[in-house]
Amino acid sequence: MSTSELNEPSGVPLRRRKRNNYSLLVLAAGIFLFAAAAGALYYALRPVTLRIAVGPPASDDQKLVQALAQTFARDASSVRLSPIITEGAAESIALLAASKADLAVARGDLELPANAESVAILRKNVVVLWTPSGLPAKGSKKPPAAKIKSLDDLAGHRVGVIGRTQANVTLLRVILTESGVNPDKVAISQFATNQIVELTRDPTIDAFMAVGPLDSKITTDAIAATATARGEPKFLPVDVSEAIAQKHRLYESEEIPASTFSSSPARPDDKIETVSVNHLIIAPKSLSDTAVGTFVRQLFAVRQALARELPTAAKIEKPDTDKDAALPAHQGAAAYIDGTERTFLEKYSDYLWGGILLLSGLGSAGAWLRQYFKRDEREKNTLHRDNLLAMISKVRQADSSEELTAMQCEVDGILRETLESYDDGAIEEGDLSAIGLVLEQFHHAVVDRRVAIGAAAPDLPRRRAL
């Protein structure tokens, strides 16, 4: 223990240590609050990684998603992508339904989860129906004519459908039904996308169907292969495309321009009506609006730049934000598209103001509680002030120096307690000034009384200033 502490009353160091401990607690609380605020800010601004299921491997969809993931990572975007490669759309949808993926790439007419909503349209898949005209006879200059001239003639024939998904068969049956053809009277055979050769060599196939983007290499190769093996294609228009779009809202009426699949010879030689179905990115309704909105913003920001490397990126479109859409747009995507996105402050201003008001209320409550718990010290301070005023009268009536010295020692104790109460915050500076004024009057009275009784001030031990 230091010499100064030995000279102090025993209660002073303990009280001072308590005040120091209180200051340390306040400092620790401040550091904790700052760390909590910094942690909350980091949590709010940290990059969000969305798992996206896409397949099959090496497909255009997988390449596009992989390119998006690399671009977002390179640009240090606030939303990143983590691709999950699947065997196809069916597996991607299953992962989304099981909450093992946040996003999925799928066709809009597949069996989607009930809570699935559209985030972005990657492309439109159009239906292409054609029938071979047959190879010309040797030595004949007359071009052969196709046996099937329209969809009405498909009854009793077999259609070869490219793609193993059941959605293609369902779509063909819808087209046949709306065209007035009993789908049960049309045989259907499905071929994988790598079975184009087998498709063209099958003599039982009278017509062909492909579903894909207008620039699909698979569709173009299949048309060229059937033309080589079985004669120029006769394209079959879907004249009831508008009616199909009205009744089956997942499908849309579309037009295939002339020379889409070949310019020489022109395939088709004129525009034809057909139906299309969207190929899109979907997300569950429960996925964060902020995350989806930010993802869509980033997607359309890099779309044009990405199209220089992947032409398929240029086909990305915004989803339909109408509330009565067949597959409604996710709220986050709709907010971005409609320009109704809210900033961070707009979203959380109510919480921020509420927090400020709460902290203000807690501060006021804390101050009131502190004053309440210190009420005894304030009452003691008032009592000390009254005692000092009473001592001034006693000083004027003192008969000896010893009485004055005793009263001065008592006043020293009062002063010490008053200063400690001030340090503890029990009394305000105004109360301390009032005590100082009374003390000044007391000391003047002591000096005057000593002169009056002719007594000298005794040598009192020197005390360390408080």
C-alpha atoms as one frame of an Amber mdcrd trajectory, in Angstrom:
protein
   0.000   0.000   0.000   1.324   3.458  -0.904   2.077   6.198   1.661  -0.780
   8.338   0.387  -3.252   5.486   0.910  -1.952   5.001   4.479  -2.730   8.636
   5.232  -6.324   8.322   3.917  -9.294   7.087   5.906  -9.891   3.373   5.388
 -13.155   3.891   3.457 -11.660   6.200   0.822  -9.517   3.700  -1.180 -12.370
   1.164  -1.223 -14.841   3.744  -2.544 -12.313   4.955  -5.115 -11.690   1.387
  -6.265 -15.441   0.915  -6.655 -15.626   4.044  -8.801 -12.732   2.746 -10.920
 -14.445  -0.623 -11.279 -17.642   1.144 -12.298 -15.743   3.114 -14.957 -14.197
  -0.104 -16.255 -17.624  -1.702 -16.441 -18.961   1.269 -18.408 -15.970   1.042
 -20.769 -16.465  -2.713 -21.193 -20.167  -2.191 -21.903 -19.304   0.442 -24.519
 -16.812  -1.881 -26.199 -19.366  -4.675 -26.162 -22.040  -2.484 -27.753 -19.592
  -1.305 -30.413 -18.574  -4.888 -31.180 -22.230  -5.940 -31.346 -23.045  -3.075
 -33.733 -20.016  -3.895 -35.893 -21.004  -7.570 -35.938 -24.579  -6.737 -36.912
 -23.344  -4.450 -39.710 -20.981  -7.155 -40.998 -23.802  -9.702 -40.879 -26.109
  -7.385 -42.820 -23.504  -6.498 -45.482 -21.737  -9.840 -45.838 -21.915 -11.589
 -49.252 -24.832 -14.012 -49.571 -24.209 -17.304 -51.371 -27.173 -18.863 -53.160
 -27.085 -22.541 -54.136 -28.420 -23.031 -57.664 -29.265 -26.468 -59.067 -28.700
 -26.827 -62.802 -28.206 -29.657 -65.250 -27.397 -31.725 -67.131 -23.574 -31.412
 -67.122 -22.012 -29.562 -70.082 -25.406 -28.166 -71.124 -25.932 -24.534 -72.112
 -27.721 -23.946 -68.813 -24.805 -25.312 -66.805 -22.287 -23.231 -68.761 -24.357
 -20.079 -68.261 -24.746 -20.600 -64.521 -21.046 -21.385 -64.147 -20.148 -18.201
 -66.032 -22.487 -16.181 -63.799 -20.926 -17.673 -60.665 -17.416 -16.785 -61.869
 -18.458 -13.257 -62.841 -20.129 -12.571 -59.491 -17.092 -13.877 -57.616 -14.668
 -11.835 -59.748 -16.698  -8.664 -59.243 -16.954  -9.298 -55.463 -20.741  -9.012
 -55.768 -22.910  -9.030 -52.682 -24.688 -12.167 -53.934 -22.632 -15.168 -55.063
 -23.696 -18.413 -56.758 -22.744 -21.934 -55.780 -23.750 -24.258 -58.684 -25.046
 -27.746 -57.893 -24.725 -29.853 -61.058 -27.611 -32.286 -61.556 -28.636 -34.812
 -64.179 -31.479 -32.625 -65.350 -34.352 -30.328 -64.465 -36.257 -33.014 -62.560
 -33.393 -33.507 -60.100 -32.892 -29.742 -59.826 -36.555 -29.280 -58.904 -36.314
 -32.088 -56.335 -33.355 -30.368 -54.661 -35.269 -27.095 -54.538 -38.321 -28.802
 -53.040 -36.105 -30.455 -50.397 -34.530 -27.065 -49.504 -31.131 -28.361 -50.635
 -30.935 -25.586 -53.218 -32.003 -21.938 -53.141 -32.500 -21.600 -56.894 -33.105
 -24.047 -59.730 -33.120 -23.947 -63.529 -36.220 -25.620 -64.996 -38.924 -25.417
 -67.598 -42.079 -23.674 -66.551 -44.374 -26.583 -67.520 -42.643 -29.153 -65.321
 -44.116 -30.231 -61.990 -42.797 -27.397 -59.841 -43.133 -27.055 -56.047 -46.255
 -25.218 -54.918 -44.177 -22.357 -53.479 -41.967 -21.919 -56.561 -41.837 -18.474
 -58.166 -39.967 -17.149 -61.184 -36.778 -15.120 -60.815 -35.628 -14.724 -64.424
 -36.444 -16.168 -67.840 -33.331 -17.690 -69.394 -34.950 -18.336 -72.765 -38.136
 -19.342 -74.539 -38.404 -22.931 -75.765 -40.521 -23.132 -78.933 -42.278 -26.193
 -80.322 -41.157 -27.215 -83.828 -43.274 -29.817 -85.645 -42.363 -31.097 -89.089
 -42.909 -34.050 -91.376 -40.655 -35.320 -94.193 -41.767 -34.774 -97.772 -39.996
 -37.924 -98.949 -37.070 -38.345-101.293 -37.737 -37.665-104.981 -37.959 -40.701
-107.271 -35.006 -41.379-109.507 -35.241 -39.436-112.717 -38.261 -37.456-111.547
 -38.067 -33.680-111.555 -41.308 -33.271-109.655 -40.710 -32.601-105.954 -42.460
 -35.067-103.670 -45.388 -33.888-101.552 -45.683 -34.602 -97.861 -48.417 -37.020
 -96.850 -49.116 -35.029 -93.677 -50.051 -31.443 -94.493 -51.358 -30.238 -91.108
 -51.865 -31.348 -87.536 -55.294 -32.704 -88.510 -53.555 -35.431 -90.514 -51.556
 -36.818 -87.568 -54.284 -39.201 -86.420 -53.162 -42.770 -87.070 -49.499 -41.754
 -87.397 -46.457 -41.826 -85.112 -44.593 -38.728 -83.901 -40.961 -38.905 -82.845
 -40.342 -36.539 -79.925 -36.782 -35.395 -79.207 -36.077 -35.366 -75.482 -36.912
 -37.870 -72.761 -38.844 -35.488 -70.528 -42.528 -36.273 -70.067 -43.243 -32.538
 -70.358 -42.693 -32.741 -74.147 -45.260 -35.523 -74.471 -47.735 -33.587 -72.334
 -47.230 -30.497 -74.476 -47.799 -32.481 -77.689 -51.021 -33.946 -76.325 -52.232
 -30.431 -75.416 -51.499 -29.236 -78.963 -53.280 -32.200 -80.496 -56.326 -31.835
 -78.245 -56.717 -28.118 -78.925 -56.249 -28.785 -82.655 -59.163 -31.213 -82.652
 -57.071 -34.377 -82.877 -57.636 -37.210 -80.430 -54.192 -37.655 -78.830 -54.918
 -41.325 -78.156 -54.956 -41.904 -81.921 -51.415 -40.551 -82.301 -48.540 -42.838
 -81.360 -45.585 -41.169 -79.650 -41.969 -42.342 -79.469 -39.337 -40.478 -77.481
 -35.674 -40.225 -78.396 -32.782 -38.811 -76.404 -30.997 -35.771 -77.742 -28.056
 -37.957 -78.760 -30.272 -40.328 -80.767 -30.888 -38.121 -83.806 -29.462 -40.735
 -86.164 -31.781 -43.460 -84.805 -34.707 -41.021 -85.068 -34.143 -40.295 -88.762
 -33.640 -43.982 -89.613 -36.856 -45.173 -87.962 -39.331 -45.723 -90.836 -42.300
 -45.826 -88.461 -41.865 -42.125 -87.580 -44.140 -39.954 -89.711 -43.582 -36.607
 -87.992 -41.077 -35.060 -85.627 -41.231 -32.685 -82.697 -38.488 -30.712 -80.927
 -38.773 -28.233 -78.069 -35.944 -25.748 -77.599 -34.709 -22.223 -78.329 -34.937
 -20.941 -81.874 -31.187 -21.285 -82.338 -31.067 -24.773 -80.810 -28.318 -26.834
 -82.422 -30.214 -30.001 -81.562 -33.331 -28.858 -83.423 -31.340 -27.548 -86.413
 -29.306 -30.778 -86.673 -32.435 -32.925 -86.413 -34.166 -30.988 -89.218 -31.075
 -31.237 -91.430 -30.708 -34.963 -90.715 -34.328 -35.767 -91.540 -34.070 -33.670
 -94.722 -31.064 -35.682 -95.839 -32.556 -39.051 -94.960 -36.222 -38.532 -95.840
 -36.584 -35.347 -97.851 -37.237 -31.677 -97.211 -39.280 -30.948 -94.088 -42.862
 -29.728 -94.171 -43.361 -27.568 -91.077 -46.697 -27.952 -89.304 -48.040 -24.710
 -87.834 -49.969 -24.666 -84.565 -52.855 -22.493 -85.707 -54.536 -22.683 -82.307
 -51.531 -21.258 -80.435 -53.555 -18.288 -79.161 -56.264 -20.580 -77.831 -53.676
 -22.764 -76.132 -52.101 -19.723 -74.480 -55.549 -18.657 -73.250 -56.436 -22.039
 -71.740 -52.999 -23.186 -70.609 -51.296 -20.153 -69.134 -47.893 -21.806 -68.801
 -47.680 -21.763 -72.618 -47.448 -18.729 -74.887 -48.211 -18.110 -78.533 -45.014
 -17.694 -80.534 -43.922 -17.198 -84.116 -41.018 -18.895 -85.861 -39.558 -16.525
 -88.476 -38.722 -17.758 -91.972 -35.229 -19.214 -92.524 -34.728 -19.734 -88.780
 -33.155 -23.195 -89.179 -31.556 -22.710 -92.600 -31.357 -19.943 -95.162 -30.457
 -22.076 -98.163 -32.788 -23.756 -98.578 -35.108 -21.660 -96.422 -36.360 -23.682
 -93.456 -39.113 -22.734 -92.931 -39.885 -20.853 -96.109 -42.411 -18.629 -94.287
 -43.236 -17.706 -90.723 -45.245 -20.277 -88.804 -47.326 -20.124 -85.631 -46.399
 -22.297 -82.687 -46.361 -22.310 -78.887 -43.514 -21.733 -76.452 -42.737 -22.429
 -72.817 -40.359 -20.480 -70.606 -37.098 -21.949 -69.376 -36.318 -20.064 -66.209
 -34.685 -19.713 -62.832 -37.090 -20.399 -59.992 -36.899 -19.864 -56.251 -39.113
 -20.672 -53.266 -41.354 -17.860 -52.094 -39.627 -17.979 -48.695 -36.240 -16.978
 -50.125 -35.157 -13.505 -48.978 -36.582 -10.686 -51.110 -33.344  -8.769 -50.636
 -31.193 -11.664 -51.839 -33.398 -12.325 -54.888 -33.652  -8.641 -55.796 -29.888
  -8.208 -55.547 -29.303 -11.359 -57.618 -31.654 -10.163 -60.374 -29.991  -6.734
 -60.396 -26.554  -8.330 -60.758 -27.853 -10.732 -63.424 -29.119  -7.989 -65.713
 -26.062  -5.837 -65.022 -23.697  -8.476 -66.445 -26.026  -9.941 -69.083 -24.734
  -7.945 -72.038 -21.071  -8.366 -71.133 -21.591 -12.088 -70.628 -23.344 -12.396
 -74.002 -20.007 -11.714 -75.745 -18.739 -15.044 -74.421 -22.030 -16.948 -74.184
 -24.667 -15.890 -76.753 -27.330 -17.644 -74.673 -26.979 -14.884 -72.043 -28.549
 -12.384 -74.461 -31.863 -14.282 -74.231 -32.306 -13.623 -70.518 -35.545 -11.762
 -69.877 -37.427 -10.357 -66.916 -40.277 -12.482 -65.541 -43.910 -11.461 -65.679
 -44.698  -9.341 -62.615 -48.482  -9.448 -63.065 -50.146 -10.809 -59.954 -52.302
 -13.160 -62.041 -49.349 -14.624 -63.970 -49.302 -18.422 -64.307 -45.973 -18.540
 -62.480 -45.750 -15.309 -60.461 -42.490 -13.443 -60.141 -40.722 -13.626 -56.807
 -41.393 -10.518 -54.739 -37.696  -9.624 -54.713 -37.480  -9.845 -58.521 -40.747
  -7.941 -58.960 -39.532  -5.135 -56.690 -36.403  -4.690 -58.820 -38.296  -4.845
 -62.115 -41.069  -2.486 -61.003 -38.617  -0.078 -59.361 -40.113  -0.499 -55.906
 -36.992  -1.789 -54.169 -36.342  -0.207 -50.805 -32.926   0.854 -49.569 -31.368
  -0.473 -46.364 -32.516   2.610 -44.443 -36.011   2.409 -45.911 -36.339  -1.218
 -44.873 -34.951  -0.901 -41.392 -35.600   2.755 -40.500 -38.491   1.765 -38.233
 -36.233  -0.658 -36.385 -33.432   1.910 -36.168 -35.697   4.611 -34.781 -37.280
   2.084 -32.474 -33.837   1.086 -31.226 -32.871   4.709 -30.665 -36.076   5.362
 -28.746 -35.560   2.190 -26.756 -31.992   3.159 -25.876 -33.175   6.652 -24.947
 -35.871   5.181 -22.767 -33.421   2.778 -21.157 -31.023   5.664 -20.519 -33.760
   7.725 -18.891 -34.886   4.742 -16.848 -31.292   4.047 -15.823 -30.806   7.671
 -14.750 -34.044   7.579 -12.763 -33.066   4.321 -11.089 -29.655   5.726 -10.260
 -31.233   8.780  -8.697 -33.705   6.551  -6.868 -30.994   4.356  -5.381 -28.940
   7.432  -4.422 -31.837   9.149  -2.704 -30.402   8.380   0.769 -27.148  10.150
  -0.118 -29.072  13.165  -1.410 -31.080  13.312   1.795 -27.828  12.989   3.791
 -26.343  15.869   1.781 -29.341  18.052   2.621 -28.922  17.097   6.277 -25.193
  17.986   6.118 -26.028  21.388   4.691 -28.538  22.029   7.450 -25.964  20.888
  10.057 -23.374  23.250   8.600 -25.819  26.151   8.851 -26.525  25.191  12.477
 -22.763  24.998  13.234 -22.286  28.581  12.113 -24.516  29.627  15.016 -22.621
  27.296  17.369 -19.274  28.754  16.261 -20.373  32.227  17.300 -21.183  30.881
  20.775 -18.014  28.776  21.252 -15.941  29.604  24.347 -12.702  27.797  23.544
 -10.367  26.944  20.761 -10.912  23.249  21.414 -14.620  23.557  20.598 -13.801
  25.297  17.329 -11.228  22.622  16.443 -13.744  19.831  17.146 -16.325  21.513
  14.951 -13.726  21.933  12.149 -12.921  18.206  12.324 -16.630  17.398  12.100
 -16.964  19.687   9.100 -13.998  17.945   7.424 -15.923  14.674   7.672 -19.020
  16.295   6.193 -16.941  17.678   3.331 -15.425  14.275   2.623 -18.833  12.578
   2.456 -20.185  15.377   0.281 -17.338  15.010  -2.248 -17.806  11.242  -2.349
 -21.526  11.707  -2.988 -20.660  14.075  -5.842 -18.223  11.569  -7.323 -20.909
   8.878  -7.142 -23.353  11.128  -8.971 -25.768  11.300  -6.061 -25.683  15.106
  -6.009 -25.323  17.664  -8.761 -22.755  20.417  -9.154 -25.283  22.961  -7.937
 -25.642  21.088  -4.642 -21.847  21.037  -4.321 -21.711  24.819  -4.899 -24.312
  25.363  -2.185 -22.253  23.321   0.260 -19.163  25.328  -0.722 -20.953  28.577
   0.012 -21.996  27.357   3.474 -18.454  26.089   4.160 -17.044  29.470   3.268
 -19.390  31.157   5.744 -18.465  28.557   8.366 -14.721  29.179   8.001 -15.238
  32.952   8.156 -17.229  32.471  11.379 -14.440  30.310  12.862 -11.790  32.896
  12.047 -13.906  35.696  13.502 -14.607  33.669  16.649 -10.924  32.845  17.190
 -10.101  36.522  16.989 -12.878  37.261  19.420 -11.713  34.763  22.066  -8.051
  35.552  21.369  -7.155  31.955  20.518  -4.658  30.813  17.910  -5.472  28.050
  15.503  -3.964  24.759  16.721  -1.498  22.775  14.623  -3.691  20.130  13.066
  -2.305  17.182  11.072  -2.238  18.016   7.354  -4.774  16.047   5.294  -4.454
  15.177   1.647  -6.768  17.340  -0.456  -9.889  15.545  -1.623
